[in-house]
Amino acid sequence: MAKPIRTAEQLKALLLEHIERILELSGQATDVHTASVRWTNARPGEPT
């Protein structure tokens, strides 16, 4: 039985759904939301 093929957009949507379910990340813009790299050690107000 062949596996279903998912597009990049579908995979991103699934990932965003999972991220939003994590209480600590819900409502925050992550690198997946912005499609960029963010520094994990940046403090509030610092460039990310």
N, C-alpha and C positions, 0 to 999 in steps of 0.2 A: 504494500500500500504506500503510495507516494505521500510525502509530507506536504502540507499546504505551503505555498510560497507567499511570503509577506513582503510588501514594499517597505522602503525606508520610512516613508511617512506613517505607515501602519505601525511599524516597530517603535517609532518615536512617540506616537499617540499612546501605545501600551505602556511605554516607560514612564511617560508623564502621568498616566493614571496611577501607576504604582507609587511614584514619588509623592503625589498628592495624598495618598493614603497614609504616608508616614507623618505622624503628628508634628514632629520637629521640623519637617520640611514643608508642610502644607502652607500655602500662601506665600512662600519665599521663592524668589527667582533663582533657579539653579542654572548651572552651565547648560543643562539640557533645554531649559526654557529659552535661554538667550543665544544658544548655539555658539558659545564661546568658552574659553578656558578661564576659570576663576581661581585665584589663589586661595588655598584652604586656610592659611594662617592670617588672612587679612582681618583686621579689627573693624568694628562699625565705623563708618566714615572714611576709611582708607580705600584707595583704588582697588578694584577687584579684577 
